[in-house]
Amino acid sequence: MRLPLLLLLFALSASLTAQRTITGTVTSASDNESLLGVYILIKGTTSGTVTDLDGNYSITVPDGADVLVFSYTGFATQEVEIGVQSVIDVTLSEGTNLNEVIVVGYGEQKRGDITVALSNVSSDDLNASVVTSVDQALQGRAAGVTIMASSGQPGAAPRVNIRGATSVTASSDPLYVIDGVPMVTEDNSNLFTGGYQFSSISDINPNDIASIQVLKDASATAIYGSRGANGVILINTKRGASGEANIDFEVSTGWQAPTRVIDMMDSRQFIVMMNEAAANDGLPADWFSNPDNFNFIGNPDDPELQNTDWYGEILRNDAPISEYSLSARGGNENLRYFVSGGYLDQEGYQKGTGFTRMSARANLDASLNDKLTVGVTTFVSRSNAESTIGDNSLYGVMINALAADPTMPVLEDDGSYANPFNYYSWWAFENPRAATDLYERNTITNRYLGTVYGELELATNLKFRSSWSVDYQFLKDNLFYPSNTFQSIRGGISGEAQYSSAESLTWINENILTYNFLLGGRHSLDLLGGFTMQENTRDFVDINGQNFATDVLGGLELASDITDGGTFGTGWGLKSYLGRINYNFDEKYYVTLSARADGSSRFGENNRYGVFPSVALAWRLSGENFLATSSWLYDAKLRASYGISGNQEGISNFASRSLWSISGQFAGTPSSRPDQLGNSELGWESTSQLNLGLDLSVLDGRVNFTFDYFNKSTTDLLLRSIVPATSGYTTAFRNIGEVRNTGLEFSLNTVNLTTPGGFKWTTDFNISTIENEVVKLEQDEQVQGDGHILQEGEPLGSFFLIPFEGVDPQTGNSIFTDLNEDGIINNDDRAIPRDADGKNLSIWPDYFGGITNTFSYKGFSLSAFLQFSKGNYVNNHSRFAQEQVGWSFNYGGFFLPYGNNTQRVEDNRWRQPGDQTDIPRASLGYSFDSDGNVIEELPQNWQEYSTQWLEDASYLRLKTLQVSYDLPSALFEAIPLRSARVFFRGQNLFTATDYLGVDPEVNSRGGNSVLTPGEDFGGLGQAKSYVFGLKVGL
């Protein structure tokens, strides 16, 4: 027994003598202030630590360790030889870190070696925002990325486009890749929401994210082949690091409110306007206030006149929001870990809405020996989105509140909800408060993302990595409308319910071989090759029931009648081969070649595989001798790339197949019939892209400039083509058509001022332009809905509206252009709206971007992020309901007002000859004789689909404001705290815009459609948020 014990003690003693501890402090060169969170790494290993609140660190290094690497965001990386030192103090200088490692598709590169166009968003940018979803936090922070909020519904997905929209029927959404795994981002909810979709990206906890890279040009995206045409968003979550365990806890709480509420007329103003309309048309001036008249609404001078503020009834200024996050990070050379848990509870500022999310994550990496590393990534979440009936529904909340009668109470004397049909607004189909209180809808999503991998070093610099990943989602919808909702009453039923579920399973296997070497000290070569397989299956269940004995319970088992039910299953598969070569000579001349071959089950048997190549070149000018003496120049690099990527997203899994459908019974016998004509030649949409760029860094990296020009053309659009009627079909999918996007992107990052006293001011700025054009269609001038058109030579989503010329100052009547000169104003007079220079007035802005200014002084920090967009137009369809100026329906001499009007109508409508205004006179829409008989129906002073409601929605918005203070360590010397920070975060605190609606970003009617975007019809604007919090580190 003694010999083994002696051997163990000897081994332990040898181990201890082979290691030593190095300590030190890291400070900033500009102000000599300590730096918190500097990462110290033993070069050539994964072992490291971070500095504490006072900039101190302690690291144990093995015998033979030569160099420590100090890196920190916004500072140049510094390498220090260890030698015999036991104390190493380091001073870091601010500037661009060319050695910073950036994640790219299937790998990593040093920032200085990047040849592609990408934008990087840090975790600090994410943490400064009050958002439930990662994609919301990207808005305005990445050049070339347009993000528009579709709704203020908590958990709703924004519309995200990278360098424009590329497709008509397929998806224009980017590909999201989480820790290397392409994520399924479809909205599987079966609930009707109108203009928005639920975001599956909101399943991810933003607090878990380390960084985000937005890949934009073809050289960056071609490695993702048939899914890279719309750009790629790489989301990298936090992982463990060698060193002492760091435990962080963050808690925040606050409230949310509407960014804007439309001021409406009160009851007195409403009745006065209706009387004015009657008088203008020839009726007595007290037509609606005379109690002897059957059109009596009320006495405007009655102090007890009912006056309901409907927006005040359905919206609130104190909707609570709270979030809690706990994480632990640490490890040693053999095992590194990051584990976290989070909980979010957000109540929407519209009553009846909310979003909760619970999540947990465990990222583990283990070095089994010096050749083999294995690891797992595990993430689970459960979210619950509570919603009301959405936009564009007759029974929706905001829709019914648009023009609801202010003289109608919320509740009748017997406690029942007032019926709009018993009052004086044709517009409302449902009592808005009943819509928030009675209509129960929720969507519960359970999500699991998991990866297990192994990486083996086969030889020096030759590594093989294999991984298996799973993305599992189970979503269920529950809906119950009790018997006292007017949807049930008018349907003649005693309540209705719906249960839907969607189960999605994606698995992916990736096998990647990499090899890199340095030849002669000047030639660097990185090689990558891989094979991947992916499969997705989805199964849906939908059951509907009616007639319930009680309104208390809405389970389908209590329904007297099951009216509908069904199941549906689908799936797709992808098999791919990929490769990339990165070469640079003397860190001055760079070449990147990449290609991917994808085989998809979605396409025809004769066109199932596609190859997507790319090439990128870069020249580091600053490495040339003729610039070597330029003291002001830190780095300069020219970039050029060209490549092809594809798009297979957003189309049917069986678009290339001939399909049959079940069509009920024929002569008492179950039957089926042909439903879709197949196309064995159907293939990918292909996007070719040219990118020219310049990266410039001056003044020791304190000023950094990036410029990119891109020309992006998508051909072989997946469109329905008309086929001869003799085929028995009307259309079939074909590859026809072309869309082009061109644009400029400009980014600037500067360290403006640093002082010895500890003050620092930095700025991040970006601005972009995009021109979108439909180049080719099989059938030109396709009218989309009532207010849009798809036309060659014009942008996607072009408006198609009747021109509104204004209001005649003498008569107060609206003037519309009779384009076809037939004497009638109707939809045949629609045209694409243009400005005086002929520019199409579309949703596409002239330019957009954002600017962040960050100020810090000792422990204090203030960061303000302004987002802007100029020249984008929105069809404010809500005004069509809110600015009818007295127009009424004639029911046999009883005139029912269309609805209430805005305060803007009260203040600005035409009242007498000579008035200059864009709001016409008040009118019921008819002329009357002296006996009150209708003479004729007057030309309408409004047209629903006209430029009367088209508005410039340019805006400047204070998107986020963060103020924080790091408490001095002296305050908690007796407490084992590593750090403590208190903070305030504000979101959407201020908006400067001429837009008259609730939110210049809302896209409620078109949702994510590129064919009918830019309509605000009863949309719910984004929330204004105020949040206070505390973050402590142990």
N, C-alpha and C positions, 0 to 999 in steps of 0.2 A: 504493500500500500504506500510505503514511503517514496519509492522511486517515481511512480506516476505523479504524486503530489509535488515532489521536487521539480519534476519536468514542467508541471503546470506553473509553479511559481517562477521558474526560470523564464518560461515563455512570456508570462505576464510582465516580468521585470524588463525583458528585452523589448516588449511592445511599448512600455512606458518610456524607456530611454530612447526609443526611436521617434518619439513625438515631442513637440514643444509648443508652447502657447505664445502667440503674438498678440499684443494689444496695441491700441492707438486711437487717434481721433481724426475724423475727416471734417474739414472746414471748406468754406467757399472762398476762392481767391479774391472775390470782389469786396466782401464785407467781413471776412474772417469769422462768419457765423457758422455754428455747427450744422451739419446736414443730417437729417433723419432719413433713414431708409436707403442709404448707399449700400449697394450690393458688393461684397468682397468675395472673390472667387479664387481658389487655388488653381492657377493656370494648368490646363490639361486634365482637369478633373471636374466633377460636379459638386465638390465640397465647397461650402461657402457660408457666409453669415451676412447680417445686415446691421447697420449702425442704429443705436438707440436715439432717444430724444435729444441727448447731448452730443451726438455724433461719435460716441464711443463704440468700440467693437472689441471683440475677443475671439480669436480663431485658433484652433489647434491644427498644426500642420505636421505632416509626416516627414520623416527624414528623407531628404532628396528633393523636397519641394523647393523650386527655385524662384518662382514669381507669384506675386499677388496682383490680381486685376481688380481695379476699383471702377465701378460704372454707376452712373446716376442720370436719370432723365434730364435733358437740357444741359448736361455737362460733358466735356470731352473725357473719354475713357483714359485711365492712366494705369500703366503697368510698372510695378516696383519690384526690384530684385530683393529677395529676402536676406541672403547672405547669413551673417551671424547675428542679425538684429533681433531683438525681442520686443522692441517698441517701434512702430512705424506710423508716424503721423503724416497725413497726406492732405494736400490742398488741391482741390479740383477747380479748373477754370470752366466758365460757361461757354457753350458753343455746341455746334453739331457734333454728334458722336458718330463718326464714319464707321466705327467698328461695332456699332449697335446691331444686334442680330434681329432681323426682320423675318417673320414667317411669310413664306410664299407657298404657292401650290405644291404639295408633296415635298416640302423641305424648308430650309432656312438659308438666308444670305446676309452678309454684312451690308449695312446701309450703303456703304461706299461702292459696293459691287452691283447694286441694283441696276438692271437695264430696262425695267418695265415701268409702266405708269400705275402707281398705286397711291392710296391715301391711308395714313395710319391714324387711328383714334385710340387714345390711351384710356386706361381705367380711371384716371383723374377726370377726364372729360365726361365719362359715364356717371361717375359719382356726383358730379355737380348738377345733375338733372333729376327732376322728380318725375320719373316715368315708370311704367309697368313693363315696358317691352324695350328690348335693345334697339330695335330699328327706329324707335321714336327719338332715341338719344343721338342718332347719327345726323339728324336734321341740321343742315347748315354747317356741319363740321368737316365735310369731305367734298372737295371740288368735283363738279360733274355729277353729283348725286342729288336728284330731286326727290323730296319726300313731302307728301301732302296728307294731312290728316283727313280721313274720311268721316270721322265722327268723334264726338267727345265721350261716347260710350266706353266705360272702362273695359280694357281688353280688346278694343277694336284695332284692326290692322290698318296702318297707313298705306298709301300707294307709294312704292319705292321704284324708282327708275335710275339706272346708271347709264349716263350718256344717252338719254332719250329712250323712247319706246321703239321696239324693233319689230313687233308683230301685230297682226290684226286679229286672228282667231286664237293663236297660241299665246302663251304667257309672255309678258314683258318683265316679269319679276326676276330679280337676281337669284342666283343659287347661294344658299346659306350652307356653310361648312363649319360644323362645330367640332373642334379638336380633331380635324381631319376627316370627319364623317359627314357626307352630304345629307342634309336634314330634309325630311318631307315636310313641306310647309303649306299643304292644302288646308282649306277651311272645310272640315268635315261636318260642321253643324248643319242640321236639316231645318232649323228654324228660319222663318222668313224675317230678314232684318232690313230689307230695302236697300239702302245705299252702302252699307258697310259689311265687312266680314270680320270674324274673330281671328286673332293673330295666334298662330301656333308658336311663333317666336317668343310670345309672352310667357310660355312655359319655362323659359330659361331665366334664372335669377341673375340680374345685371351685376350684383355684388360678387359673383363668382368669376367675372371676366377679367383677364389680365390685359388683353389688347384686341383690337379689331383692325384688320387690313381689308381695304376695299380694292380688289383687283379690277382694272378698268380696260387696259388695252389687250389686243389679241395675243400678244406674247405671254401675258400673265394668265389669260383665261383659256387658251387653246389646250392646255394640259387637262382641262375638264371637258374637252370635247363637245359632245352634243348638248351639254347643259351650261356652257360658258358664254353663250351669245349675249346674255343680258347682264354680264358682269358677275363677279363672285365676291361674297362677303365672308371672310375667314374670321371666325370667332374662336379665340384661344382662351381657355379657362386657366385659372391659377393652378400651379403644381408645387410640389414640395421642393425644399432645398436643404442641403446639409447645414446643420447648425442647431442652435437652441430652438426649442419650440416657441413660436410666436402665436399667442392667442389674441384675437381681436373680437370685440363685441361692439355692435353699433345699434342704437335705438333712435328712432325719429318719429315724430308725431306732428300733426298739423291739420290744416283744413283746406278745402278747395271751394271755388266759387266760379260762376260763369265769367268768361272774359268780357262778354258784352251781353246785355239784355235789351231787346228792342222796346223802345217806349211806345206804348199804345194809347189810344184815346180812352178817356174814362167814359162812363155812361152818359154824363151830361153832354160832352163833346160829340159823342156818337149820335145822340138824338138830334142835336143841333145840326150836325152835318146832314142827317137824313131829311130834316125839314128844309134845309137849304137846297138839297137835291130836288125835293118835291116842288119847291117854289121856282127853281130854275126851269122846270119842265112844264109849268102851268098849273100846278095844284096849289091849294092853300098853304101858307107858310107854317101852319101848325099841324100838318097832315099826320105826323107821327107822335104828336104830343097832345092831341085833342082826345080826351077820354070818350067822346061821343063817336069817334071814328073807329071803325073796326080794324084800322091799321095802327092803333094806339100802341106805342112802346112804353112810354112813361113821360112824366113831367120833368124836364131838365132842371127845374127850380125846386124840386122836391128834396128837402134835406135828407130824407130817409130813402132816397132812390138807391136801389141795389147797385153796387159797383164792385165787380169782381176783377181783381188783377190776376189774370190767368197765368201769366209767367211767374208771378209771385207765389201762386198756388202749387206749381209743378217743379219750380227750381228752388235751390237753397244756397245760401252764402256760407254755410258752415258744415259742409260735408266732410266728415273726418277721414283722415288717412294716417295709417301707422305702419311702420315696418321695423322688423327685428332681424338681426343677422349675427351669427356666431361662427367663427372659423378658427382653425388651428393649422399651423404650417411649420414644418421642420423636418428633421431626419438626420441621417449620417451618410457616410459614403456608400453604405449598403442598402439603406431603405430611406426613401423620402416620401413625405405625405402632405396632402392638403385635404382637409375635411371641412365641411361647412353645412350649416342649416339656416333656413330663412323663412320668415312668415310676413306676408303682406296682406293688409286689410284696407281696402279702399271702397268707400261709399261714393257713388256718383253724385254730382251736384244736381242731376235730374232725379227726382224721387223715383224709386223703383229700380234703380240701377246700382251695380256694385261689382267688385272683383276681389276675390281672395286667392292667395296662392301659398302653399306650403311646399318647400323644396329641401332636398338634401343631396350632398355631393361627397364623393370620396375618390380622389385621384392619388394613386399609389405607383411608385416606381422603385424597382428593386434591382440592384446589381448583384447577380448571383456569383459572378466572378469577373475577372477583368475582360472577359469576352462576351458574356451574355447578360443582357438586361431585359427584364420583363416588367409588365405593368398592367394596371387596370384603371379604367375611367368609369365611374358609376354615377348616374344622376337620376333622381326620381322627383316627380312633382305632382301635385294635385291642385287644380285650380277650379274655381266656381265663378262663372260670369252670370250675374243676374241682369236681366234686360227686360225692357218693355217692348211693346210692338214698335217696330222700327220705322225708319223713314219711308215715305211714299205709301203708307198704308192708310186706308180710310179711318182706321181706329187707332192710329199712332198718336203718341203723346204730343210731340212738338207740332205735328201736322194739324191736329185739332186745336191747339192753342194759337195757331197763326192768326186766326180771325174770329175766335170765339166771342159770342155775345157777352159784353160786360154786364148786361142787366140780368144775366142768368146766374143764380147762386150755385155754389158747389153742391149743397144738399137742400132738399125740400124740407118742409116743416116736419114731415114724418120720418126724416132721417135717411131717405133714399136719395140716390144721386140724381140730380136734375137731368131731365131729358132735353138735349139740344133742340129736338123737333117741337118742343112746346114753347120755344123762345124765338129770337129774332135774328138768327144767323143761319143762312143756308149752308155755310161752309162746314160747320162742325157735325161730324157723324157720331161723335162720342164725347161725353163729358171728359175733359182732359184729366181731371183728378181721378175719375173712375179708371181711366187708362193707366194711371200710375199705381193705383191701389188694388185693383181687382184682377188684372191680367198677370198671371204668374208664369214666368218663364225663366229657366236657368239651364246653363250648359256646364256640365262637369267634365273635366278632362284629366285623365290619369296618363302620365308620360314616363317612360323609362328610356334612357339612353345609356348604352354600355359598350365598352370596348375592352378587349383583352389583347395584348400584343407581346411579341418577343422580338428582340433585336440582337443579332449575333454578328460579331466581328469575325469574318471568315479568314481574313488576312489583314495586314496593315492597310488601313484606309478603305478596306472593302467590307461593306456591311449589308446584311440582309435583314429586312424587317417584314414580319407577317402579322396581320391583325384581323380579328373578327369583331364586327360591330353589329349592334341591334338597336333599332329605333322602334319602340312599341308605343302605340297610343290607343287608349280606349276612351271614347267620348260618348256621353249620353245627354240627350235633350229631354227636358220635361216641360210640358205646357199644360196649363189649366185655365180655362175661361169659365167662371161660374155662370149660373143662370141669370144673374142680374146685370151682366154686361150686355150692351146693346148689340154686340155682334151675335150673342146667343138669342137675344129677344127678337131681333130682326130675322134671324134664321129659323125662328119657330122651334127652338130646342132649349132644353134645360141644362145648359152647360156642354162644353166640349173639352177634350183632352188629347194630347199626343205624346207618344214616347218614341224616341228615335235613338239608335246607337250606331256608332261607327267604330270598327276595330281595324287598325292599320298595323301591319308588321313589315318592317324592312330589315333585311340582313345584307351585310356587305363584307366581302373578304378582299383584302388588299395585300399584295405581295410586292415589295419594293426592294430593289438592289441598287446600292449606291457605291461609287468608287471615286475617290479624289486623290490627286497627287500633284506635287510641285516638281517641275523638271528644270534643272539648271538654275534654280532660284528665280526664274522670271516667267516661266510658262506654268499657268495654273489651269487644271482641267478637273471639272466635276461631271461625272456621268451618272445618269439615273435611268433605270428601266423598271417596268412594272406590269403586272397583270391584276385586274380587279374583276369581281363579279358582284352584282347587286340584284336583289329581287324584292318586289313590294306586292303585298296582297292586302285587299281591303274588303270588309264585309259590312253590310248595312242592314239594319232592321228598322221598320217604320210601322207603327200601329196607331190608328185613330179611333176615338170613341166619342159617343154623344149621349146626352140625357142621363143626368145624375140625380139620385134621390136626395142628395145633400150637397151644399156648397162648401162644406167644411173639409171634405176629403176629395181629392181629385184623382185618385188612382184609377187606372183603366179597368181594374177588376170590378169597380163599382159602376161602370158605364152600362146602361141598358142595351145600347147598340154599339157594336164594333163595326164601324162604317168602312174601314179600309185597313189593309195590312199587307206587308210585303217584305221580301228579303232580296238582297242584291249583292253580288260578289264580283270583284274584278282584280286584275293584277297586271304587272309588267315586269320585264327583266332587262338587264343590261350587262353586256360582257365587253371588256375593254383591254386594250394594250396601249401602253404609254411609254414615252421616253423623252429625255432632255439632256442636252449637252451645254454646259457653261464653260467657256474658255476665256481667259484673259492673259494678256501679255504685259508683264511688268506693271500691272495694275493701271494701265493706260488705255489699252485697246481690248474691248469686250465683244464677245459673240455668244448669243444664246440661241440654240435651236431646240424646238420641241415639237412633238407630234403625238396625237392620240387617235386610235382607231376604236370606234364604238360600234357595237352591234346591238340593236334595240328590237324588242318584240313588237313595238308599236308600228313598225313600218313594213312596207311590202316585201315579199320574199325576194324580189329582184333588186331591192335597194335597201337592204337591211343594215349594211355596214357603211360607215362614213369615216373618212380620214380628215383630221383637222390639224394642219401644220402651222408653224409660225417661226419667224426669225426676228432677232433683235440685235442691234449693233449699238455700241456706246464708245465714246472717245473722251477720256479724261484730259481736257485741255490743260488743267492745272499741273499735270505731270510733265508737260513738255518744257524743254529748256528755255524757250522764248518767253515763258511766263514764270520761270523759277524765281526771278528777282522781284516779282510783284508782291510786296509786303501786305497789300490790302486783300489779296486773293487767297482764300482758304481752300476752296474746291470749286471746280467747274467741270461739268460733264454734259456732252451732247448725246441724245438718245434718238434712235429711229427703230420702229418695229412695224411688221406687217404679218398678218396671219388670218386664219379662218377658224371660226368656232361655230357651233351648231345650236339648235333649239328643238328639243323634243317635248318641252313641258307645256302643260295647259291644254293638251288635246286628248281626245279619247284614246283609251288603250287599244281600241280596235278600229281606228279610223281607216286602216288600209283593208279591212276585211269586208266581205259581203255578209250582211247580217239579216236575220229574220226576227220578227217580233210576234208575240202572242197578241191576238186581236179579239179576244173574247170568243163568242160562239157564232157559228154560221149554220142556220137550219138546225139548231139544237146540238150541234157537234163542236167541241173545242177546235179552234182553228189557229193557224199562223199564216203570216204573209211576209213577202220580201220587204225589207225596211231600208237597207243601205246597199248601194252599189260599191263593190270593192275596187281597189286600185293597187295592183301588185307593184307598180312603179313608184308608189308614194314614198317620199324620203324626207330628209331633214330640211328645215330652214337653215340656210347658211349665211353667216355674217362675216364679211371680210372687213378688216379695219387697218387703216394706216395711222400711225402715231408718230409725231415728231415732238421731241421734248428737250428741255434745258434745265439742268440743276445747277444752281449757282450759290455759293456760300462765300461771304466776305467778312472781313474784320474779325478774324479768329473764330469764325462760325457764329458770330452774334447776329448776323443778318443772312437769312436763307430764303432763296427764291426758287420756285419751280414753275415752269411754263410747259403746257402741252397743247398741241393742236391734233384733233382727230377727225378722220373721215371714215364713217362707219356705214356700210351698205349691207342690207339684209335682202337676199334674193330667195327664190323658191318658196315664197310665202305659202303656208297651208291654208288654202281658201276653198270654199265650195264653188264648184264650176257647174254651169248649166249644161245639162246633157239632153239629147233628143228625147222627146216625149215617148217615142216608140220604144225606148228602153224600158219603160215602165217606171222610171224614176224622174225626179226633177233636177237633182244636183248630185254631185260626187266630189269628194276631196281630191284636189290636185295641187301640185307645186307650181303656183303662178303668182306673179306680183313681186314688187320691190319697194322697200322703204329705206330712206337714207337719213342719217343723223350726222351733222358736222358741228364742230364747236371748238371753243377755246377754254382753257382752264389756267388759272393763275393762283398760286399760293405763296404767302409770305409769312415768315416766322422771324421775329426780331427780339433781341434783348435790348430794350430801349435805354434803360438806365439802371445802374447799380451804384450804390454809395458805400463808403467805408462804414457808415453808421448802420447799415443793414437794410436799406430800402432797395427794392427791386421792382422793375416794371417790364413786363413782356407782352407781346402782341402776336396773335395768330389771326391771319386774314386769308380768306379765299373768295374768289369770284369766278363765275363760269357763264358761258353762253352756249346755247344749243339751238340749232335750227333743224327742225324735223320736216320731212317731206315724203309724201307718197309719190313714188316715181312711176309705178306701173301697176295697173289692175287689169283683170280680164274684162270687167264691166265697170266703166267709169261712172262717176256721179251717182253713187249709191246713197240714198237718203237713209239715215239711221235714226229711228224713232221719229220725233216731231221737230227736233231742234238741232240736228247734226247731219253732216254729210261726209262721205268718204270719196275723195276726189283727187285725181292725179294733179301734181303740182302744188298741193296744199298740205298742211300738217294733218297728222292723225287727230281725230276729235274736233275737226273744224265745226264751228257753229253754223247753222243754216236757219236764218231768222228773217222775219219781215222787217224792213228798215223803218225805224221810228224817227221822224224828222223833228218832233217837238210839239209844243202846244201853241195854237193860234192865239196871239195876244188879244185879238178882238173878240173871238167867240168862246175861247176857253176849251175848244175841241182839240183832240189829239189829231196829228197829221201823220199818216203812214204813206209810204211810197207804193204806188200802184205799178209795180214793175211790168206786168204784162198788159197794162192799159185796158183792162176789161171793165173798169168801173167798179170792181168789187175787191175789197181787201180780204184776202184769205191766204191759205198756205201756198197757193200758187205764186205768191209774190215774195217768197223767201229767197234769200241770197246769202252768200258768205259776207259777214260784216268786215269792213275795212276802214282804216283811218285815211286821212287826207293824202297820205303818201302811197296808199294802196296796200299797206301792210295788213295781213290777216290778223284780226283781233281774236286770238285763240287762247287756250290755257297755257301755252308755252311762253314763259317770260323772256324778256329781252336779255336779262341777266339776273343772277341770284347768287347768294353766298352767305357768309357770316364773318363776324369779327369778334375775337375774344381779347379782352384786356385783363391782365392779372397783376395785382399790386400786392406786395408783401413787405412787411416790416417786422423784424424779429418774429414773434409768434403769431402775428396777425396776417390775414390774407383776405383779399377781396378779388373775386373774379366775376366779370360781367360779360355775357355772351349775347351779342345782337345778331339776329338773323334777318335777312332782307330778300325781297323779290320784287322785280320791276317789270311792268308790262304784261302781266298775266291777267286774263279776263275770266270772269265768272258770270254765268246767267243766274241772277238772283231771282229764282223762280218763286221764292217766298213772297216777294213784293207783288206778284200777280194776285195773290190772295189778300194781301194787306193794303193794297192801294187801289181798290175798286171805286172809291170815291162815291159811294152811294148806289152803285149799280145793283139792281134787284131783279128777282124772278117774279113774273106776273102770273099769279094763280087765280084767274077769274076776277081780277080787280083787287085782290089782296097782294100787296107787294112785299116780298120777303127779301130783306137786305142780304147781299152776298156775305157780308161779315163786317167785323170791326176793322178799323183802319189805324195806321200808325200816327204817332204825334207829328211826324214829318208831314203827313197829309193835312193835319190840323193847322200847321204853321205855314205851309207853302202852297196850298192849292189855289187855283185860279178863282177869283171872286168878282172881278170887274174888268171891263175892257181896258187894255193897256198893261195888265199884269204880265210880267215876264217870269215864267216858271216852267218846269217840266212836269207838273202835276195838273191834269185837266180839271175842268169845273165839276162840281158835284152834280150828278144826274142819276135818275132812276133807269135811264135807258129808253124812255118813251116820251112823246109829246102828248099833251092833253088839251081838250077844249075847255071852255069855261064851266061846263057841267061836270068836269072830271072824267070824261070819257077818253080812252086812248085814241089818238089820231093815227099815230104810226110808231113803229119801233125805230129808234135813232141809231145811226152808225155807232158802233162800239168805240168808246174812248180808250179801250185797251185791246191788245192782242196777246194771247198767252205766249206764243212763240214769236216774239219780236225783240228788237234791240231796245225796246222800252225798259227792259229789265237787265240788259247787259251792262256790266260795270267793270271798270278798271279795279282789280283787286290787288294792286301793288301794296306792299306793306313793309314797315320796319318794326321789328318786335324784339323786346327784351326777353329773349327766350329763357335764359337762366341767370340767376344772380346768387352767388354763394359768398357768404362771409363766415370766416372761421378764426378760431383762436386756439393755438396749442398752449396748454397750461404749462407753466414752468415746472421742471422736475422737482424743484425745491418744495413745491406744495405737497408732494406725495412721497417724500423720502422714506417715510415709515411704512408706506404701502407698496407692495410689489407690483407697481405699475410701470410699464415700459413707456407709455405715452398716454395722453388724454387730450381730446379735442372737442370743443363745443362748436356748433355751426348752425347757420340759417341758410336754407335754400329756397329760392323762389322760382316759380316757373310761369312763363307767359304773363309777367307782371304788367307789361305795358305794350300797347300796339298802336302805332301811328298808321292810319289808312283812311282813304276816302270811301272805302267799301261800306255799304249801308247795312249789310247783313250781320249775322252773329259772329262770323269768323271768315276772313278772306281765304283761309286754307280749306274750308269744309267742301267736300265733294260728295254730297249726300245721295244724289240721284244716280250718278253714273258708277259710283263705287270705284272698283279698280279697272273698269272697262276703259280701253283706249278709244273706243268708238263713240261713247256718249258721256264724256267726262265734263267736269266744270259746271255742274248744276247744284245750286243750293236750294233745296226744296224741303223746308222743315227740318233742316239739319241741326244737329246738336254740336255746338262749338266746343273747342278745347277748354280744358279747365285752367283756371288761375289757381296756383298752389302756393301755400305758405307752410314751410316745414322747419321745425327746430329739432336738433338732435345732439347726441353725444356718442363719441367713439373712443373706446379705451383699448389699450394694448397691454397685455401681460407678458 
